[in-house]
Amino acid sequence: MTLAAMSSNFLYAAFICYLIATFVFGGAVKGNKTGTYNSESRWGKTAFIITIIGFLANLAYFFTRWGATGHAPLSNMFEFTTAFGMTLVGGFLVLYFLYKTPVLGMVVLPVALLIIAFASMFPSEVSPLIPALQSNWLAIHVSTVVIAEGILAISAAAGLVYLLKVVDLTKKSKQRFWLEAIMYSLVLVVGFVAASTYFTVTDYEANFAYVDKEGLDKEIAYKMPPIFGMNEYEALSEGKMTPLVEMPAIVNASKLTTVTWSVILGTIIYWLIRLVARKRISALLKPFVKNVNLNLMDEIGYRAVIIGFPLFSLGALIFAMIWAQIAWSRFWGWDPKEVWALITWLFYAAYLHLRLGKGWHGEKSAWLGVIGFTIILFNLVAVNLIIAGLHSYA
């Protein structure tokens, strides 16, 4: 068995462990009357052990793929996103060891599962690095960023638990609307997986010629029916759907099409859940947080930010600018990825200012934690997939 095949098996094992641990943590929460871990709870102990096994399998995937590729597996969407899921679980394990909060596992592990499932829809073949990534700074810069984002995501998980506890879902309010919007956005990831799986199984492919933003003639293969067309596109495949709208060269219309199909199917899935359950998704989850210690959730969210923010500053700004100077002979170039890294950094700087200087604790802090994770996801999905730039290879 090759290292590449072994790495895939390890990732699959990690996914299964996280899935099992999610349900076991649910049992720990149901049998817990205080919202914190009970040393006598076999559910909590079992869930923690299963999660550790899954994380070790995740680490085994990471290092066997490193051996198979000859470089840190952080060079494309599949590799980066699987690493993101791994660091999210790793951050959770550290905080769980410190705070013993099974309810946090019920949020973190499903999100990690969605992230890994999202990653699995991208090409996972082992391929040589493009010249721009052939540097030791790949491991230094990207690994620091992915660890930081995994830790910052814990803040959002704690914030979400806090909001599920305090937001009154029986009354119409902005808080209720936005809390359900968060649930809807998570279901959209399921929509992406469903859309990618369906069109992969049906072996859909449509080829087009187009002109990129540099004015060069190129070709692209759509893996889903093209809703949006590339700049000055020309169909190369017969009998395929014609794009409804032509996009400018700065937009990757193929990936925008993928996102659009994900939204369409995700919305259908969301409303099917609503129709079957006859209630909002947030209302389905609320019984699991009735015994949550709000002060503990607030503290976990804050501590995740004060750990993750310096790491993000180091990886996404300082290391990134050093590598940019080496690779492109400039520290800063207003590339979309650079701009959104700066926006993310400014947001978390504002979070700390508002919390430490303005006393934004509790619900306000929880909303900020969730918004911060939304910005990270926008950077991961929209900026990487839709907007063309120097980081488009990632």
C-alpha positions as CSV (number, residue, x, y, z in Angstrom):
1,M,0.0,0.0,0.0
2,T,1.4,3.4,-1.0
3,L,1.7,6.3,1.5
4,A,-0.9,8.2,-0.4
5,A,-3.4,5.3,0.0
6,M,-2.5,5.0,3.7
7,S,-3.1,8.7,4.2
8,S,-6.6,8.4,2.7
9,N,-7.4,5.5,5.0
10,F,-6.2,7.4,8.1
11,L,-8.4,10.4,7.1
12,Y,-11.4,8.1,6.7
13,A,-10.7,6.6,10.1
14,A,-10.5,10.1,11.7
15,F,-13.8,11.0,10.1
16,I,-15.5,7.9,11.5
17,C,-14.1,8.5,15.0
18,Y,-15.3,12.1,15.0
19,L,-18.7,11.0,13.9
20,I,-19.0,8.4,16.7
21,A,-17.6,10.8,19.3
22,T,-20.2,13.4,18.4
23,F,-23.0,11.0,19.4
24,V,-21.2,9.9,22.5
25,F,-20.7,13.5,23.6
26,G,-24.5,13.9,23.1
27,G,-24.9,11.1,25.6
28,A,-22.6,12.8,28.0
29,V,-24.6,16.1,27.7
30,K,-27.9,14.3,28.2
31,G,-26.7,12.6,31.3
32,N,-25.0,15.8,32.7
33,K,-27.0,18.0,34.9
34,T,-24.4,20.8,35.4
35,G,-23.0,21.4,31.9
36,T,-19.5,20.4,32.9
37,Y,-17.7,17.2,32.8
38,N,-18.3,14.6,35.5
39,S,-15.3,12.4,36.3
40,E,-17.8,9.5,36.8
41,S,-19.4,10.0,33.4
42,R,-18.4,7.1,31.2
43,W,-20.0,8.8,28.2
44,G,-17.7,11.8,28.6
45,K,-14.6,9.7,29.1
46,T,-15.4,7.5,26.1
47,A,-16.1,10.4,23.8
48,F,-12.8,12.0,24.8
49,I,-10.9,8.9,24.1
50,I,-12.6,8.3,20.8
51,T,-11.8,11.9,19.8
52,I,-8.1,11.4,20.7
53,I,-8.0,8.3,18.6
54,G,-9.5,10.2,15.7
55,F,-7.1,13.1,16.1
56,L,-4.1,10.6,16.1
57,A,-5.5,9.1,12.9
58,N,-5.8,12.7,11.5
59,L,-2.1,13.3,12.4
60,A,-1.2,10.0,10.8
61,Y,-3.0,11.2,7.6
62,F,-1.1,14.5,7.7
63,F,2.4,13.0,8.1
64,T,1.9,10.1,5.7
65,R,0.6,12.5,3.0
66,W,3.6,14.7,3.8
67,G,5.8,11.6,3.1
68,A,3.9,10.9,-0.1
69,T,4.1,14.4,-1.5
70,G,7.5,15.3,-0.3
71,H,6.2,18.6,1.2
72,A,3.9,19.9,3.9
73,P,0.3,18.9,2.8
74,L,-0.9,22.5,2.9
75,S,-0.7,23.5,-0.8
76,N,-4.2,23.3,-2.1
77,M,-7.9,23.4,-0.9
78,F,-8.0,19.7,-0.1
79,E,-4.9,19.7,2.0
80,F,-5.5,23.1,3.7
81,T,-9.1,22.3,4.6
82,T,-8.4,18.9,6.1
83,A,-5.6,20.5,8.1
84,F,-8.1,23.1,9.3
85,G,-10.4,20.4,10.5
86,M,-7.5,18.7,12.3
87,T,-6.4,21.8,14.1
88,L,-10.0,22.6,15.1
89,V,-10.2,19.2,16.8
90,G,-6.8,19.6,18.3
91,G,-7.7,23.0,19.9
92,F,-10.9,21.4,21.2
93,L,-9.0,18.6,22.9
94,V,-6.7,21.0,24.7
95,L,-9.7,23.1,26.0
96,Y,-11.7,20.0,26.9
97,F,-8.8,18.7,28.9
98,L,-8.7,22.0,30.8
99,Y,-12.5,22.7,31.1
100,K,-14.2,19.4,30.7
101,T,-17.1,20.6,28.5
102,P,-18.8,17.8,26.6
103,V,-21.3,20.2,25.0
104,L,-18.5,21.9,23.2
105,G,-17.7,18.6,21.5
106,M,-21.2,18.5,20.2
107,V,-20.6,21.7,18.3
108,V,-16.9,21.4,17.4
109,L,-16.9,17.8,16.1
110,P,-19.9,18.2,13.7
111,V,-18.2,21.4,12.3
112,A,-14.9,19.5,11.9
113,L,-16.9,16.7,10.1
114,L,-18.4,19.3,7.7
115,I,-15.0,20.8,7.1
116,I,-13.4,17.4,6.2
117,A,-16.4,16.5,4.1
118,F,-16.1,19.9,2.3
119,A,-12.4,19.1,1.7
120,S,-13.1,15.7,0.3
121,M,-14.9,17.2,-2.6
122,F,-11.7,18.8,-3.9
123,P,-9.1,16.9,-6.0
124,S,-6.9,14.9,-3.6
125,E,-4.4,13.5,-6.1
126,V,-0.7,13.9,-5.1
127,S,0.9,16.4,-7.5
128,P,4.1,18.4,-7.7
129,L,4.2,21.8,-6.1
130,I,4.0,24.8,-8.5
131,P,7.1,27.0,-8.5
132,A,5.5,29.7,-6.3
133,L,5.1,27.1,-3.5
134,Q,8.5,25.5,-3.6
135,S,9.7,27.0,-0.4
136,N,10.2,26.1,3.2
137,W,7.9,29.1,4.0
138,L,5.0,26.9,2.8
139,A,5.2,24.9,6.0
140,I,6.1,27.9,8.2
141,H,3.4,30.4,6.9
142,V,0.5,28.1,6.2
143,S,0.8,25.8,9.2
144,T,0.9,28.8,11.6
145,V,-2.2,30.2,9.9
146,V,-4.2,26.9,10.0
147,I,-3.3,26.3,13.7
148,A,-4.4,29.9,14.5
149,E,-7.7,29.5,12.6
150,G,-8.4,26.2,14.3
151,I,-8.0,27.8,17.7
152,L,-10.1,30.9,16.7
153,A,-12.8,28.6,15.5
154,I,-13.2,27.3,19.1
155,S,-14.2,30.8,20.1
156,A,-17.1,30.6,17.6
157,A,-18.1,27.2,18.9
158,A,-18.2,28.5,22.5
159,G,-20.1,31.6,21.3
160,L,-22.6,29.4,19.4
161,V,-23.3,27.3,22.5
162,Y,-23.7,30.6,24.5
163,L,-26.2,32.0,22.0
164,L,-28.2,28.8,21.8
165,K,-28.6,29.1,25.6
166,V,-29.5,32.8,25.9
167,V,-31.4,33.6,22.7
168,D,-35.2,33.4,23.2
169,L,-36.4,31.4,20.2
170,T,-40.1,31.8,21.1
171,K,-40.0,35.5,20.3
172,K,-39.3,37.1,16.9
173,S,-36.0,39.0,17.1
174,K,-32.9,39.9,15.2
175,Q,-30.9,37.5,17.5
176,R,-33.3,34.6,16.6
177,F,-33.0,35.4,12.9
178,W,-29.2,35.5,12.8
179,L,-28.8,32.4,15.0
180,E,-30.9,30.5,12.5
181,A,-28.9,32.0,9.7
182,I,-25.8,30.4,11.2
183,M,-27.6,27.0,11.2
184,Y,-28.6,27.6,7.6
185,S,-25.0,28.4,6.6
186,L,-23.8,25.1,8.1
187,V,-26.4,23.2,6.1
188,L,-25.1,24.9,2.9
189,V,-21.8,22.9,3.5
190,V,-24.0,19.8,3.3
191,G,-25.4,21.2,0.1
192,F,-21.9,21.5,-1.3
193,V,-21.1,17.9,-0.5
194,A,-24.4,16.7,-1.9
195,A,-24.0,18.7,-5.2
196,S,-20.4,17.6,-5.6
197,T,-21.2,14.0,-5.0
198,Y,-24.2,13.9,-7.3
199,F,-22.4,15.5,-10.3
200,T,-19.3,13.4,-9.7
201,V,-21.3,10.2,-9.7
202,T,-23.1,11.2,-12.9
203,D,-19.7,12.1,-14.4
204,Y,-20.7,15.5,-15.6
205,E,-18.2,17.6,-17.5
206,A,-18.4,20.6,-19.8
207,N,-15.3,22.2,-21.4
208,F,-15.0,25.9,-22.3
209,A,-12.3,28.1,-23.7
210,Y,-12.0,31.6,-22.2
211,V,-9.8,34.6,-21.8
212,D,-8.2,35.1,-18.3
213,K,-7.4,38.4,-16.6
214,E,-4.0,38.5,-18.2
215,G,-5.6,38.3,-21.7
216,L,-4.4,34.7,-22.3
217,D,-6.5,32.0,-24.0
218,K,-7.2,29.1,-21.6
219,E,-9.5,26.1,-21.2
220,I,-11.5,25.0,-18.2
221,A,-13.6,21.9,-17.4
222,Y,-16.9,22.5,-15.4
223,K,-17.8,19.6,-13.1
224,M,-21.4,21.0,-12.6
225,P,-23.9,22.5,-15.1
226,P,-22.5,26.1,-15.8
227,I,-24.7,28.7,-14.4
228,F,-22.0,31.3,-14.8
229,G,-19.6,31.5,-17.8
230,M,-16.0,32.5,-17.8
231,N,-14.8,35.7,-19.4
232,E,-15.4,35.6,-23.2
233,Y,-16.2,31.9,-23.0
234,E,-16.7,29.6,-25.9
235,A,-18.3,26.1,-25.5
236,L,-16.1,23.2,-26.5
237,S,-18.5,20.4,-25.5
238,E,-21.7,19.7,-27.4
239,G,-25.0,19.1,-25.8
240,K,-24.2,20.8,-22.5
241,M,-25.9,23.6,-20.7
242,T,-25.1,27.1,-21.8
243,P,-24.0,29.5,-19.0
244,L,-26.8,32.0,-18.0
245,V,-24.4,34.9,-17.3
246,E,-20.9,35.7,-18.4
247,M,-18.6,36.9,-15.6
248,P,-15.6,39.3,-15.7
249,A,-12.1,37.9,-15.8
250,I,-11.5,38.6,-12.1
251,V,-14.2,36.1,-11.1
252,N,-13.7,32.3,-11.4
253,A,-17.1,31.5,-12.9
254,S,-16.6,27.7,-12.6
255,K,-16.1,27.9,-8.9
256,L,-18.9,30.5,-8.5
257,T,-21.1,28.0,-10.3
258,T,-20.1,25.3,-7.7
259,V,-21.0,27.7,-4.8
260,T,-24.3,28.5,-6.4
261,W,-25.3,24.9,-6.8
262,S,-24.3,24.3,-3.2
263,V,-26.6,27.1,-2.1
264,I,-29.5,25.8,-4.1
265,L,-29.2,22.2,-2.8
266,G,-28.3,23.4,0.7
267,T,-31.4,25.5,0.8
268,I,-33.6,22.6,-0.3
269,I,-32.0,20.4,2.4
270,Y,-32.5,23.1,5.0
271,W,-36.2,23.5,4.3
272,L,-36.7,19.7,4.2
273,I,-35.2,19.5,7.7
274,R,-37.5,22.4,8.8
275,L,-40.6,20.6,7.3
276,V,-39.8,17.3,8.9
277,A,-38.9,18.7,12.3
278,R,-41.5,21.4,12.2
279,K,-39.2,23.7,14.0
280,R,-36.1,25.8,13.5
281,I,-32.7,23.9,13.6
282,S,-31.6,26.1,16.5
283,A,-34.7,25.0,18.4
284,L,-33.7,21.4,17.8
285,L,-30.4,22.0,19.4
286,K,-31.5,24.2,22.4
287,P,-32.4,21.3,24.7
288,F,-28.7,20.2,24.6
289,V,-27.5,23.5,26.1
290,K,-30.1,24.0,28.9
291,N,-27.5,23.1,31.6
292,V,-24.6,25.1,30.1
293,N,-22.4,27.2,32.3
294,L,-22.5,30.6,30.5
295,N,-19.5,32.1,32.3
296,L,-17.4,29.1,31.3
297,M,-18.5,29.4,27.6
298,D,-17.6,33.1,27.7
299,E,-14.2,32.4,29.2
300,I,-13.4,29.6,26.7
301,G,-14.4,31.9,23.8
302,Y,-12.1,34.7,25.1
303,R,-9.2,32.5,25.8
304,A,-9.4,30.9,22.3
305,V,-9.0,34.4,20.9
306,I,-6.1,35.5,23.0
307,I,-4.2,32.4,22.0
308,G,-5.3,32.3,18.4
309,F,-4.9,36.0,17.6
310,P,-1.1,36.3,18.2
311,L,-0.6,33.1,16.1
312,F,-2.7,34.5,13.3
313,S,-0.7,37.8,13.5
314,L,2.5,35.8,13.1
315,G,1.4,33.5,10.4
316,A,-1.1,35.5,8.3
317,L,0.8,38.8,8.4
318,I,4.4,38.6,9.4
319,F,5.4,35.2,7.9
320,A,3.2,36.0,4.9
321,M,4.9,39.3,4.2
322,I,8.3,37.7,4.5
323,W,7.4,35.0,2.0
324,A,5.8,37.6,-0.3
325,Q,9.0,39.6,-0.4
326,I,11.0,36.5,-1.2
327,A,8.5,35.2,-3.9
328,W,7.2,38.4,-5.5
329,S,9.7,41.0,-4.3
330,R,7.2,43.0,-2.4
331,F,5.7,42.7,1.2
332,W,2.2,43.7,0.2
333,G,0.3,43.8,-3.0
334,W,-3.4,44.1,-2.2
335,D,-4.1,40.6,-3.5
336,P,-7.6,39.5,-2.4
337,K,-6.2,36.9,0.0
338,E,-3.9,39.4,1.6
339,V,-6.7,42.0,2.0
340,W,-9.0,39.5,3.7
341,A,-6.2,38.3,6.0
342,L,-5.9,41.9,7.1
343,I,-9.6,42.2,7.5
344,T,-9.6,39.1,9.7
345,W,-6.8,40.4,11.8
346,L,-8.5,43.8,12.2
347,F,-11.7,42.1,13.3
348,Y,-10.0,40.1,16.0
349,A,-8.1,43.2,17.1
350,A,-11.4,45.0,17.4
351,Y,-12.8,42.0,19.4
352,L,-10.0,42.3,22.0
353,H,-10.4,46.1,22.1
354,L,-14.2,45.9,22.7
355,R,-13.9,43.1,25.3
356,L,-11.0,44.6,27.2
357,G,-11.7,48.3,26.7
358,K,-15.5,48.5,26.4
359,G,-16.5,45.5,28.6
360,W,-18.2,43.5,25.8
361,H,-18.6,40.2,27.7
362,G,-21.3,37.6,27.5
363,E,-23.7,37.7,24.5
364,K,-21.9,40.5,22.7
365,S,-18.6,38.7,22.9
366,A,-20.3,35.5,21.7
367,W,-21.7,37.2,18.6
368,L,-18.2,38.6,17.8
369,G,-16.7,35.1,18.1
370,V,-19.3,33.7,15.6
371,I,-18.8,36.6,13.2
372,G,-15.0,36.1,13.3
373,F,-15.4,32.5,12.2
374,T,-17.8,33.6,9.5
375,I,-15.0,35.9,8.1
376,I,-12.5,33.0,8.2
377,L,-15.0,30.8,6.3
378,F,-15.6,33.6,3.8
379,N,-11.8,33.9,3.3
380,L,-11.6,30.1,2.9
381,V,-14.5,29.6,0.5
382,A,-15.4,32.8,-1.3
383,V,-12.0,34.3,-1.7
384,N,-10.3,31.0,-2.6
385,L,-13.0,29.8,-4.9
386,I,-14.5,32.8,-6.6
387,I,-12.1,35.7,-6.7
388,A,-9.0,35.3,-9.0
389,G,-5.7,36.3,-7.5
390,L,-2.1,35.3,-6.8
391,H,-3.4,32.7,-4.2
392,S,-5.9,31.1,-6.6
393,Y,-3.9,28.0,-6.8
394,A,-4.8,27.4,-3.1
